[in-house]
Amino acid sequence: MPHEERTIVELGYPGEYLSRLGYTETKTCKIRLSRKGQGVLARMYASRGYSMQATLAHDFDLSSLVVQIDGQPAGTISVRLDDGHLAAEEQFPEFIGDLRGRGARICEIGKLAMDPGVRSKQVLGAIFHIAFIVAFRARRATDIVIEVNPRHAAFYMRMLRFDPVGSARMCQRVGAPAVLLHMEGAKGRRLIDEFGGRPDLSAQERSFYPYFFHPDDEEGLLRRLSAGS
């Protein structure tokens, strides 16, 4: 199958120990657009005791992003444009219906699954920024939504500035509670323009945005995402 995987960006990733010469080990981290991302997600969810059914509704999602460190899958995230059915509307139909009624173009970001050993803010900022480029630029979304476990909601609200929508509801697909988070495209654009590519501002803006790419880099990343599609 053509274009099953292609690298969008390659980053240096610091290792967890010092070599005998006293230098920090640097690994290679690649973020790839992959048709295999849902399989990676299924394995990670299963390892955490969640239902695999949550990952199998749309095989070969062309907007699955996979993080590889030294060639090994370390995480994944997916982006899906609203085609008349979003997973989130099973639990939050009134909010999704309201967005559609206002003419919103919605993208749904799948729950992030990342190896707990991956703690690099640069890597996490990079994968979220590329997901935002897929949603807001490649898919021309006006709004993005994401369902997360209530335990993780504060992380997304603090590190990505998502806004909460209502209270937790039981998600039958994964057999666990979920809350819905939302972001308007204008808000994401403002945060990227203000902080993207500015790690020197990380003390001021304690989120992933200073670890996003610089806004001037988006055109090149968008071309790589679109190549061969």
C-alpha positions in Angstrom: 0.0 0.0 0.0 1.6 3.3 -1.1 2.5 6.0 1.5 1.7 3.8 4.5 4.3 5.8 6.4 6.4 8.9 5.9 8.5 11.0 8.2 7.2 14.5 8.8 9.9 15.7 11.2 13.0 14.3 12.9 14.2 15.5 16.3 17.0 14.7 18.7 15.8 13.0 21.8 18.0 13.0 25.0 18.7 9.6 26.4 18.2 8.6 30.1 21.8 8.0 31.0 25.4 9.4 30.5 27.9 7.5 28.4 31.3 6.6 29.8 32.7 9.7 28.3 30.3 11.9 30.2 28.1 12.9 27.3 24.3 12.7 27.3 23.1 10.0 24.9 21.0 11.4 22.0 18.4 9.2 20.4 16.6 9.8 17.1 12.9 10.7 17.4 10.8 10.7 14.2 7.2 11.8 13.9 5.6 9.9 11.1 2.2 10.1 9.3 1.1 6.5 9.3 -1.7 4.2 8.3 -0.6 1.9 11.2 -1.2 4.4 14.0 -4.5 2.8 15.1 -2.8 -0.5 15.7 -0.1 1.2 17.9 -2.9 2.9 19.8 -4.8 -0.3 20.3 -1.8 -2.0 21.8 -1.2 0.9 24.2 -4.8 1.1 25.3 -5.0 -2.7 25.8 -1.9 -2.5 28.0 -3.7 0.0 30.2 -6.8 -2.2 30.6 -9.0 -0.2 28.2 -11.2 -1.7 25.5 -9.5 -2.1 22.1 -12.8 -1.5 20.4 -12.3 2.2 20.8 -9.5 2.2 18.3 -10.9 0.0 15.6 -13.9 2.0 14.3 -11.9 3.6 11.4 -9.1 1.4 10.0 -6.3 3.1 8.1 -6.8 6.6 9.4 -4.6 8.7 7.2 -4.2 11.3 9.9 -2.6 9.0 12.5 0.8 10.3 13.8 3.2 7.9 15.3 6.2 8.8 17.4 9.2 6.5 16.9 12.3 6.6 19.1 15.3 4.8 17.7 12.9 3.0 15.3 10.5 1.8 18.0 6.9 3.1 18.3 6.6 5.2 21.5 3.3 7.0 21.0 0.5 8.0 18.7 -2.3 10.5 18.2 -4.9 10.7 15.5 -7.0 13.5 13.9 -10.3 12.8 12.2 -12.5 15.3 10.3 -16.2 15.2 11.0 -17.9 13.0 8.4 -21.3 13.1 10.1 -20.3 10.8 13.0 -17.7 11.6 15.7 -16.9 9.3 18.5 -17.5 12.2 21.0 -21.1 12.6 20.0 -22.0 9.2 21.5 -21.5 10.7 24.9 -21.8 14.5 24.2 -24.4 14.7 21.3 -25.8 18.1 22.4 -22.5 19.9 22.2 -21.4 18.4 18.9 -24.9 19.1 17.5 -24.6 22.8 18.7 -21.2 23.1 17.0 -22.6 21.7 13.7 -25.6 24.0 14.0 -23.3 27.0 14.1 -21.6 25.8 11.0 -18.4 24.7 12.6 -16.0 22.4 10.8 -15.0 19.9 13.5 -11.9 17.8 13.9 -11.7 15.2 16.6 -8.3 14.4 18.1 -7.9 10.9 19.3 -6.7 10.3 22.8 -2.9 10.6 23.1 -1.2 7.3 23.9 2.5 7.9 24.8 5.0 5.6 26.5 5.4 7.0 30.1 9.2 7.1 29.5 8.7 9.9 26.9 9.0 13.1 28.9 10.5 15.5 26.4 8.4 18.7 26.1 10.0 19.2 22.7 8.7 15.9 21.4 5.2 16.3 23.0 5.0 19.9 21.7 6.0 18.7 18.2 3.4 16.0 17.9 0.6 18.2 19.2 1.6 21.0 16.8 1.6 18.7 13.9 -1.8 17.4 15.0 -3.0 21.0 15.1 -1.6 21.6 11.6 -3.5 18.6 10.3 -6.7 19.8 11.9 -6.6 23.6 11.4 -4.7 23.8 8.2 -4.9 20.6 6.2 -8.5 19.9 7.2 -9.4 23.6 7.7 -11.2 22.9 11.0 -12.7 25.7 13.0 -13.0 23.7 16.2 -11.3 20.6 17.7 -12.6 18.3 20.4 -11.1 15.5 22.4 -12.4 13.0 24.9 -10.1 12.2 27.8 -10.3 10.4 31.1 -11.2 12.8 33.9 -7.8 12.1 35.5 -6.0 13.5 32.5 -8.3 16.5 31.8 -6.2 18.9 33.9 -3.1 18.0 31.8 -4.8 19.0 28.5 -6.3 22.1 30.0 -2.9 23.2 31.5 -0.5 22.1 28.8 -2.6 22.8 25.7 -5.2 25.3 27.0 -8.3 23.2 26.1 -11.6 24.3 27.6 -13.8 21.8 29.4 -17.4 21.0 28.3 -19.7 19.8 31.0 -19.1 17.0 33.4 -17.8 13.4 33.0 -19.9 10.7 31.4 -19.3 7.0 30.9 -17.7 6.1 27.6 -19.0 2.7 26.6 -16.3 2.3 23.9 -13.5 2.2 26.5 -15.5 1.2 29.6 -14.3 4.3 31.5 -15.5 7.8 32.3 -14.7 10.6 29.8 -14.9 14.4 29.7 -15.1 16.4 26.6 -12.6 19.2 25.9 -12.8 21.8 23.2 -10.7 24.5 21.4 -11.6 27.1 18.9 -9.2 27.5 16.0 -8.7 31.2 16.7 -7.5 30.4 20.2 -5.0 27.8 19.0 -3.7 30.2 16.3 -3.2 33.0 18.9 -1.2 30.7 21.2 1.0 29.3 18.4 1.7 32.8 17.0 2.6 34.2 20.4 4.7 31.3 21.9 5.5 28.8 19.1 9.3 28.2 18.7 10.0 30.3 21.9 11.3 27.9 24.6 12.8 31.0 26.2 9.2 31.9 27.2 8.6 28.5 29.0 8.8 30.2 32.4 6.1 32.7 31.4 3.9 30.2 29.5 3.9 26.9 31.3 2.4 24.9 28.6 3.6 23.0 25.5 3.2 26.0 23.2 6.8 27.4 23.6 7.9 23.9 22.4 5.7 24.1 19.3 7.5 24.9 16.1 7.9 28.5 15.0 4.9 29.7 13.0 7.2 30.2 10.0 7.9 26.4 9.9 4.2 25.5 9.4 4.3 25.8 5.6 7.1 23.3 5.3 5.4 20.9 7.7 2.1 21.2 5.8 3.8 20.4 2.5 5.3 17.2 4.1 1.9 16.2 5.4 0.3 16.8 2.0 3.0 15.1 -0.1 1.7 12.0 -1.9 -1.8 12.3 -0.4 
